[in-house]
Amino acid sequence: MTVPCLSARDMLDMAVSLGCTGVELRNDLGRPLFDGEDAAEFGNAAKQAGIKIFALAEVKAFNANPLDNRDAATALIKTAASCGAEGVALIPLVADTMISRADQRNALREALDVLQPILTDHRMVGLIEPLGFVQSSLRHKDDVVAVLDAMGRPDCFEMIHDTFHHHLAGDTTIYPDLTALVHISGVTDQRPNTDQMTDAHRVLVDENDRLGNIAQLRSFQAVGFTGPASFEAFAPEIHDMTDPATALAGSIAFITSQLTETSAGAA
């Protein structure tokens, strides 16, 4: 999402140049996944470049009418398996009205019951990402954990911790043992209140970030989390960057310096 104008192959090349360990690809950029290249061929190219495919996104509104959406979910899961991806992102519906947390949990359980055998058959992991918007149909990680606990924590489900949505939801607890991937983006615009923030405000993380990205990442670091962090910046000005590699390198350097300072202080 951070570099939607790059081809999938060019994104691989940029990931290598930046020293990244992996990438996440999306199916909502107005063109086919891998730009139409065979999934297995792209997966082989990524493997040869030393780049993992952390996830394919997304099964949209996965918790709404899951039986009706089963075919679309199955198709993405099969594609993920073909390219060697580690998981598929499961994104909840953002509804027109607020939904009670009890109803959110019930809808989640129903959807996971449908997806579990499909994911298991393809040895794939479903990455559940709560969205912090007020009208999200799955807003809080606590509710995801409660449902997964009731299911006995199946191996085929983990979570995405998104720093933007964690801030919007007002969540305070992280679940590193259930987290496979961290999405990072910053908000530097001083004008919106938290409840006014939208995807269009999401930029790269720097010293002006209002979301507490560094604090969130330090919390994961403090408990020994070693999973990947993936940039997910939706702001038009990020998508219009003429030199995204340099901008990303700057953000990576800033984040790394802040986490390194913490490690040095702890030592």
C-alpha positions as CSV (number, residue, x, y, z in Angstrom):
1,M,0.0,0.0,0.0
2,T,2.9,2.4,0.6
3,V,4.2,2.1,-3.0
4,P,1.1,1.3,-5.0
5,C,2.6,2.8,-8.2
6,L,5.5,0.3,-8.3
7,S,5.1,-3.0,-10.1
8,A,5.3,-6.1,-7.9
9,R,8.8,-6.9,-9.3
10,D,10.0,-3.3,-8.7
11,M,8.8,-3.5,-5.2
12,L,10.9,-6.7,-4.7
13,D,13.9,-4.8,-6.0
14,M,13.3,-1.9,-3.7
15,A,12.8,-4.2,-0.7
16,V,16.2,-5.7,-1.5
17,S,17.9,-2.3,-1.8
18,L,16.4,-1.2,1.6
19,G,17.6,-4.4,3.4
20,C,14.0,-5.5,4.1
21,T,13.3,-9.1,4.9
22,G,9.9,-9.3,3.3
23,V,6.9,-7.7,1.6
24,E,3.2,-7.6,1.8
25,L,1.1,-7.5,-1.4
26,R,-2.5,-6.3,-1.9
27,N,-5.3,-7.2,-4.2
28,D,-7.1,-3.8,-3.9
29,L,-4.7,-1.6,-6.0
30,G,-6.8,-1.7,-9.2
31,R,-4.7,-4.4,-10.9
32,P,-4.1,-8.1,-10.5
33,L,-1.9,-9.5,-7.8
34,F,1.7,-9.8,-9.0
35,D,0.6,-7.7,-12.1
36,G,-0.8,-10.9,-13.5
37,E,2.3,-13.0,-13.2
38,D,1.9,-16.6,-12.1
39,A,1.8,-16.8,-8.3
40,A,4.3,-19.6,-8.1
41,E,6.7,-17.8,-10.4
42,F,6.5,-14.6,-8.4
43,G,7.1,-16.6,-5.2
44,N,10.2,-18.2,-6.7
45,A,11.5,-14.7,-7.7
46,A,11.0,-13.4,-4.2
47,K,12.7,-16.5,-2.7
48,Q,15.7,-16.1,-5.0
49,A,15.9,-12.4,-3.9
50,G,15.9,-13.4,-0.3
51,I,12.6,-11.7,0.3
52,K,9.7,-13.4,2.2
53,I,6.1,-12.7,1.3
54,F,4.6,-12.0,4.8
55,A,1.0,-11.7,3.7
56,L,-1.4,-11.3,0.8
57,A,-4.1,-8.7,1.6
58,E,-7.0,-8.9,1.8
59,V,-10.1,-11.0,2.5
60,K,-12.3,-7.9,2.7
61,A,-15.2,-7.8,5.2
62,F,-14.3,-11.4,6.1
63,N,-16.7,-11.3,9.1
64,A,-19.8,-10.3,7.1
65,N,-21.7,-13.1,5.5
66,P,-18.8,-15.5,5.6
67,L,-20.6,-18.3,3.8
68,D,-21.2,-16.0,0.8
69,N,-17.6,-14.8,0.9
70,R,-16.1,-18.3,1.2
71,D,-15.2,-18.7,-2.5
72,A,-13.3,-15.4,-2.6
73,A,-11.5,-16.2,0.6
74,T,-10.6,-19.7,-0.7
75,A,-9.2,-18.2,-3.9
76,L,-6.9,-15.8,-2.0
77,I,-5.8,-18.5,0.3
78,K,-4.9,-20.8,-2.6
79,T,-3.0,-17.9,-4.2
80,A,-1.1,-17.3,-1.0
81,A,-0.2,-21.0,-0.8
82,S,1.0,-21.0,-4.4
83,C,3.3,-18.0,-3.9
84,G,4.7,-19.2,-0.6
85,A,3.1,-16.4,1.5
86,E,3.0,-16.8,5.2
87,G,-0.5,-15.6,5.7
88,V,-3.6,-13.8,4.3
89,A,-4.9,-10.7,5.9
90,L,-8.5,-10.9,7.2
91,I,-10.1,-7.4,7.3
92,P,-13.4,-6.7,9.0
93,L,-16.3,-4.8,7.7
94,V,-16.6,-1.1,8.5
95,A,-20.4,-0.8,9.1
96,D,-22.8,2.1,8.7
97,T,-23.7,2.0,12.4
98,M,-21.9,1.0,15.6
99,I,-22.1,-2.7,16.5
100,S,-22.0,-4.1,20.0
101,R,-18.9,-5.9,21.1
102,A,-21.0,-9.0,21.8
103,D,-22.2,-9.0,18.2
104,Q,-18.7,-8.4,17.0
105,R,-17.4,-11.5,18.8
106,N,-20.3,-13.6,17.6
107,A,-19.7,-12.5,14.0
108,L,-16.0,-13.2,14.3
109,R,-16.5,-16.7,15.7
110,E,-18.9,-17.5,12.9
111,A,-16.4,-16.3,10.3
112,L,-13.5,-18.2,11.8
113,D,-15.5,-21.4,12.0
114,V,-16.0,-21.1,8.2
115,L,-12.3,-20.2,7.5
116,Q,-10.6,-22.6,9.8
117,P,-10.9,-25.8,7.7
118,I,-9.9,-23.9,4.5
119,L,-6.8,-22.4,6.1
120,T,-5.9,-25.8,7.7
121,D,-6.3,-27.6,4.3
122,H,-3.9,-25.2,2.7
123,R,-1.5,-24.9,5.7
124,M,-2.1,-21.2,5.7
125,V,-2.5,-18.6,8.5
126,G,-5.4,-16.1,8.6
127,L,-4.1,-12.8,10.0
128,I,-7.0,-11.1,11.8
129,E,-6.6,-7.3,11.8
130,P,-9.0,-5.3,14.0
131,L,-9.8,-1.8,12.7
132,G,-10.0,1.0,15.2
133,F,-12.7,3.0,13.5
134,V,-15.7,3.7,15.6
135,Q,-18.0,1.8,13.2
136,S,-15.7,-1.1,12.7
137,S,-17.4,-4.5,13.1
138,L,-14.2,-5.8,14.8
139,R,-12.5,-3.0,16.7
140,H,-10.5,-4.4,19.7
141,K,-7.8,-7.0,19.9
142,D,-9.2,-8.1,23.3
143,D,-12.3,-9.4,21.4
144,V,-10.2,-11.3,18.9
145,V,-8.2,-12.9,21.8
146,A,-11.3,-13.9,23.6
147,V,-12.7,-15.7,20.6
148,L,-9.4,-17.4,19.8
149,D,-9.1,-18.5,23.4
150,A,-12.7,-20.0,23.3
151,M,-11.6,-21.9,20.1
152,G,-8.4,-23.2,21.8
153,R,-6.2,-20.8,19.9
154,P,-6.0,-22.7,16.5
155,D,-2.6,-22.6,14.8
156,C,-4.2,-21.2,11.6
157,F,-5.1,-17.8,13.2
158,E,-2.9,-15.0,14.3
159,M,-3.3,-11.2,14.5
160,I,-2.0,-8.1,12.8
161,H,-1.1,-5.3,15.2
162,D,-1.7,-2.0,13.3
163,T,-0.3,1.0,15.1
164,F,-2.8,3.4,13.6
165,H,-5.8,1.2,14.5
166,H,-4.4,0.4,18.0
167,H,-4.3,4.2,18.6
168,L,-7.8,4.8,17.2
169,A,-9.3,2.0,19.3
170,G,-7.7,3.2,22.5
171,D,-6.3,-0.2,23.1
172,T,-3.6,-0.5,25.7
173,T,-2.7,-4.2,25.6
174,I,-0.5,-5.9,23.0
175,Y,-0.5,-9.6,22.3
176,P,2.9,-10.5,21.0
177,D,2.3,-14.2,21.3
178,L,-0.6,-14.0,18.9
179,T,0.9,-11.3,16.6
180,A,2.5,-12.3,13.3
181,L,2.8,-8.9,11.7
182,V,2.9,-5.3,12.8
183,H,1.6,-2.6,10.4
184,I,3.2,0.8,10.9
185,S,2.2,4.3,9.7
186,G,2.3,7.7,11.3
187,V,0.1,10.7,11.6
188,T,1.9,14.0,11.6
189,D,-1.0,16.4,10.8
190,Q,-1.8,18.3,14.0
191,R,-5.4,19.2,12.9
192,P,-7.5,16.0,13.3
193,N,-8.5,14.7,16.7
194,T,-8.1,10.9,17.0
195,D,-11.7,10.3,16.1
196,Q,-11.2,12.4,12.9
197,M,-8.2,10.5,11.7
198,T,-8.6,8.5,8.5
199,D,-6.5,6.4,6.2
200,A,-5.7,9.6,4.2
201,H,-3.7,10.9,7.2
202,R,-1.4,7.9,7.3
203,V,2.2,8.8,6.4
204,L,5.7,7.4,7.1
205,V,6.9,7.4,10.7
206,D,9.2,10.2,11.8
207,E,9.8,12.4,14.9
208,N,6.5,14.2,14.4
209,D,4.3,11.0,14.7
210,R,1.2,11.4,16.9
211,L,0.3,7.7,17.1
212,G,3.1,6.5,19.4
213,N,4.6,4.1,16.9
214,I,7.9,4.1,18.7
215,A,6.3,3.4,22.1
216,Q,4.3,0.6,20.6
217,L,7.3,-0.9,18.9
218,R,9.3,-0.6,22.1
219,S,6.6,-2.6,23.9
220,F,7.0,-5.4,21.4
221,Q,10.8,-5.2,21.6
222,A,10.7,-5.3,25.4
223,V,9.1,-8.8,25.4
224,G,11.4,-10.2,22.7
225,F,9.1,-9.9,19.7
226,T,11.1,-10.5,16.6
227,G,8.3,-10.5,14.0
228,P,8.2,-8.2,11.0
229,A,6.9,-4.6,10.7
230,S,5.3,-3.6,7.4
231,F,4.8,-0.1,6.3
232,E,1.1,0.7,5.4
233,A,0.8,4.4,4.5
234,F,-2.4,5.4,2.7
235,A,-1.8,9.2,2.4
236,P,-2.0,10.5,-1.2
237,E,1.3,12.4,-0.7
238,I,3.0,9.2,0.1
239,H,1.6,7.5,-3.0
240,D,2.8,10.4,-5.1
241,M,6.4,10.2,-3.9
242,T,8.9,10.4,-6.7
243,D,11.6,8.8,-4.7
244,P,9.9,6.4,-2.3
245,A,13.1,4.4,-1.6
246,T,14.9,7.4,-0.1
247,A,11.8,8.4,2.0
248,L,11.4,4.8,3.3
249,A,15.1,4.6,4.1
250,G,14.8,7.7,6.2
251,S,11.8,6.4,8.1
252,I,13.6,3.0,8.7
253,A,16.7,4.8,9.9
254,F,14.6,6.9,12.4
255,I,12.7,3.9,13.7
256,T,15.8,1.8,14.0
257,S,17.7,4.6,15.9
258,Q,14.9,4.9,18.4
259,L,14.7,1.2,19.1
260,T,18.5,0.9,19.2
261,E,18.6,3.7,21.8
262,T,16.2,1.7,24.0
263,S,18.3,-1.5,23.6
264,A,21.4,0.3,24.6
265,G,19.7,1.9,27.6
266,A,18.4,-1.5,28.8
267,A,21.9,-3.0,28.5
